[in-house]
Amino acid sequence: MEPLTLVIGNKNYSSWSMRPWVLLRQSGIEFEEVLLKFDSPEWEREIGKRSPSGLVPVLWRGTTAVWDTLAIAETVAEWFPEKAIWPREADARALARSATAEMHSGFRSLRMAMPMNVRASHPGKGMSAEVQKDIDRICALWRMCRSRYGSTGPMLFSSFSAADAMFAPVVMRFHTYAPALPADAKAYCEAVKSLSAVREWMDAGRAEKEFVAHDEPFANPN
């Protein structure tokens, strides 16, 4: 198989990029990383060459490009069937895909009010009734997955899967904005943050110095 290249944005900010990066790294799949910083000359120069959609992430294998996080997860599952990107059992796999698709297309209030910012700490910021509704639904989804299929390990479906990678940026948001969570959701967040790939991503995000104003609604650049 030809080597893989994953094009991503800033690790501090890019929730979309985090998902396939964590999925590949935690699954032990080798890839080359190409990081294009938002609002930079490099981004303007390279993104049109690197991404058919003009967005990140994009996964390349030779001349084949796959963009959108769900498309990447499904394609990686086809390319590496031995890696159990999705749960092996059919009913669990159906629930995992449903939960990740809901994450992919929903929770807009949470996304907009609490943008991912790994290096920041803004407890209590961004909360509203609409955001709380999103948080409650996410916690209910996690509880459903864990109660049905999480009895033998700390992840949503016991072992790490694409579902955990898809929800990792939500865990980052909860880490930054510290909303009140039920005990089982807190335990799941700690399990995700303990994953080696997530720790690596968080360390890299904290080390970044770039300031992107529209991703920093609660910070002063000075």
C-alpha positions as CSV (number, residue, x, y, z in Angstrom):
1,M,0.0,0.0,0.0
2,E,1.2,3.5,-0.8
3,P,2.0,5.7,2.2
4,L,-0.6,7.9,3.7
5,T,-0.5,11.7,4.1
6,L,-2.9,13.5,6.4
7,V,-3.3,17.3,5.8
8,I,-4.5,19.1,9.0
9,G,-4.9,22.5,10.5
10,N,-3.7,23.9,13.8
11,K,-3.8,21.3,16.6
12,N,-5.0,23.9,19.1
13,Y,-8.1,24.8,17.1
14,S,-8.9,22.2,14.4
15,S,-11.5,19.8,15.9
16,W,-12.1,18.3,12.4
17,S,-8.4,17.6,12.0
18,M,-8.1,16.0,15.4
19,R,-10.6,13.3,14.6
20,P,-8.7,11.4,11.8
21,W,-5.3,12.2,13.3
22,V,-6.3,10.6,16.6
23,L,-7.9,7.7,14.8
24,L,-4.8,6.9,12.7
25,R,-2.3,7.4,15.5
26,Q,-4.2,5.5,18.2
27,S,-4.9,2.7,15.7
28,G,-1.2,2.4,14.9
29,I,-1.5,3.4,11.3
30,E,1.5,5.2,9.9
31,F,1.1,8.4,8.1
32,E,2.9,11.6,7.2
33,E,1.5,14.8,8.7
34,V,1.2,18.0,6.7
35,L,0.1,20.9,9.0
36,L,-1.1,24.1,7.4
37,K,-1.7,26.9,9.9
38,F,-4.9,28.8,9.5
39,D,-4.7,32.4,8.3
40,S,-1.1,31.9,7.2
41,P,0.8,32.5,3.9
42,E,1.5,28.8,3.8
43,W,-2.3,28.0,4.0
44,E,-3.0,30.4,1.1
45,R,-0.2,28.9,-0.9
46,E,-0.8,25.2,-0.3
47,I,-4.5,24.5,0.6
48,G,-5.6,24.6,-3.1
49,K,-3.0,22.0,-3.9
50,R,-3.5,19.9,-0.9
51,S,-7.3,19.8,-0.5
52,P,-10.0,19.3,-3.2
53,S,-12.5,21.0,-0.9
54,G,-10.2,23.8,0.3
55,L,-10.7,22.5,3.8
56,V,-8.9,20.2,6.3
57,P,-8.6,17.4,7.0
58,V,-7.7,15.5,3.8
59,L,-6.2,12.0,3.7
60,W,-4.1,11.1,0.7
61,R,-2.9,7.7,-0.5
62,G,-1.0,8.3,-3.7
63,T,-3.3,10.3,-6.0
64,T,-6.4,9.3,-4.0
65,A,-7.7,12.0,-1.8
66,V,-10.4,11.5,0.9
67,W,-11.8,14.4,2.8
68,D,-14.5,14.8,5.5
69,T,-13.9,13.0,8.7
70,L,-16.6,10.4,8.3
71,A,-15.4,9.6,4.8
72,I,-11.9,9.2,6.1
73,A,-13.0,6.9,8.9
74,E,-15.0,4.7,6.5
75,T,-12.1,4.6,4.0
76,V,-9.5,3.8,6.6
77,A,-11.8,1.0,7.8
78,E,-11.7,-0.5,4.3
79,W,-8.0,0.0,3.8
80,F,-7.1,-1.5,7.2
81,P,-9.8,-4.1,8.1
82,E,-7.6,-5.7,10.7
83,K,-7.6,-2.6,12.8
84,A,-11.2,-2.7,14.0
85,I,-11.9,1.0,13.2
86,W,-15.5,0.2,13.9
87,P,-16.8,-2.3,16.4
88,R,-16.7,-5.9,15.1
89,E,-20.3,-6.8,16.2
90,A,-22.9,-5.6,13.8
91,D,-25.4,-4.0,16.2
92,A,-22.6,-2.2,18.0
93,R,-21.2,-1.0,14.7
94,A,-24.6,0.4,13.7
95,L,-24.9,2.3,17.0
96,A,-21.3,3.6,16.6
97,R,-22.0,4.9,13.1
98,S,-25.2,6.5,14.2
99,A,-23.6,8.2,17.2
100,T,-20.7,9.5,15.1
101,A,-23.0,10.7,12.3
102,E,-25.0,12.6,14.9
103,M,-21.8,14.2,16.2
104,H,-20.7,15.0,12.7
105,S,-23.9,16.8,11.7
106,G,-25.2,18.1,15.0
107,F,-24.5,20.0,18.2
108,R,-24.1,23.3,16.4
109,S,-24.8,25.3,19.5
110,L,-21.9,23.7,21.4
111,R,-19.6,24.0,18.4
112,M,-20.3,27.7,18.0
113,A,-20.3,28.8,21.6
114,M,-17.4,26.6,22.8
115,P,-14.9,26.4,19.9
116,M,-12.1,23.9,20.5
117,N,-9.1,25.5,22.1
118,V,-6.7,23.0,23.7
119,R,-4.4,25.5,25.4
120,A,-7.1,27.7,26.9
121,S,-9.1,27.5,30.1
122,H,-12.5,29.2,30.2
123,P,-14.6,27.6,32.8
124,G,-18.2,28.6,32.6
125,K,-17.8,30.5,29.3
126,G,-20.2,29.9,26.4
127,M,-23.0,28.3,28.3
128,S,-26.6,28.7,27.3
129,A,-29.8,26.7,27.3
130,E,-29.1,25.5,23.8
131,V,-25.6,24.5,24.6
132,Q,-26.8,22.6,27.7
133,K,-29.2,20.8,25.6
134,D,-26.4,19.6,23.3
135,I,-24.3,18.6,26.3
136,D,-27.2,16.6,27.8
137,R,-27.7,14.8,24.5
138,I,-24.0,14.0,24.2
139,C,-23.9,12.6,27.7
140,A,-27.0,10.5,26.9
141,L,-25.3,9.2,23.8
142,W,-22.2,8.2,25.7
143,R,-24.3,6.5,28.3
144,M,-26.2,4.5,25.7
145,C,-23.0,3.3,24.0
146,R,-21.2,2.5,27.3
147,S,-24.2,0.8,28.9
148,R,-24.8,-1.5,25.9
149,Y,-21.2,-2.2,24.7
150,G,-18.7,-0.6,27.1
151,S,-18.6,-3.2,29.9
152,T,-15.1,-4.5,29.2
153,G,-13.2,-1.3,28.6
154,P,-13.2,2.4,29.1
155,M,-14.2,3.5,25.6
156,L,-17.6,3.9,24.2
157,F,-17.5,0.4,22.7
158,S,-15.0,-0.9,25.3
159,S,-12.0,-0.8,22.9
160,F,-11.0,2.3,21.0
161,S,-12.9,2.9,17.7
162,A,-13.8,5.7,15.3
163,A,-16.5,6.7,17.7
164,D,-14.0,7.8,20.3
165,A,-12.0,9.6,17.8
166,M,-15.0,11.5,16.6
167,F,-15.9,12.6,20.1
168,A,-12.4,13.5,21.2
169,P,-12.8,17.2,20.2
170,V,-15.9,17.3,22.5
171,V,-13.8,16.1,25.3
172,M,-11.4,18.9,24.5
173,R,-14.2,21.4,24.7
174,F,-15.4,20.0,28.1
175,H,-11.8,20.2,29.3
176,T,-11.5,23.9,28.3
177,Y,-15.0,25.2,29.3
178,A,-15.6,22.8,32.3
179,P,-19.3,22.4,32.1
180,A,-21.0,20.4,34.9
181,L,-21.0,16.7,33.8
182,P,-22.5,13.5,35.3
183,A,-20.0,11.2,36.8
184,D,-20.0,8.7,34.0
185,A,-19.4,11.4,31.4
186,K,-16.5,12.7,33.5
187,A,-15.0,9.2,33.7
188,Y,-15.2,8.8,29.9
189,C,-13.6,12.2,29.3
190,E,-10.7,11.2,31.5
191,A,-10.3,7.9,29.6
192,V,-10.2,9.7,26.3
193,K,-7.6,12.2,27.6
194,S,-5.5,9.3,28.8
195,L,-5.2,7.9,25.2
196,S,-1.6,8.2,24.0
197,A,-2.7,9.9,20.7
198,V,-4.9,12.4,22.5
199,R,-2.1,13.3,25.0
200,E,0.2,13.8,22.0
201,W,-2.3,16.0,20.2
202,M,-2.9,18.1,23.4
203,D,0.8,18.6,24.0
204,A,1.3,19.8,20.5
205,G,-1.8,22.1,20.7
206,R,-0.6,23.7,23.9
207,A,2.8,24.4,22.3
208,E,1.3,26.3,19.3
209,K,1.7,30.1,19.5
210,E,-0.6,31.2,16.7
211,F,-3.6,33.3,17.6
212,V,-6.7,33.0,15.4
213,A,-9.2,35.7,16.5
214,H,-12.4,34.0,15.4
215,D,-11.5,30.9,17.3
216,E,-10.7,32.9,20.5
217,P,-13.9,34.6,21.5
218,F,-13.0,34.7,25.2
219,A,-9.3,35.6,25.0
220,N,-7.2,38.7,24.7
221,P,-4.3,38.3,22.2
222,N,-2.2,40.6,24.3
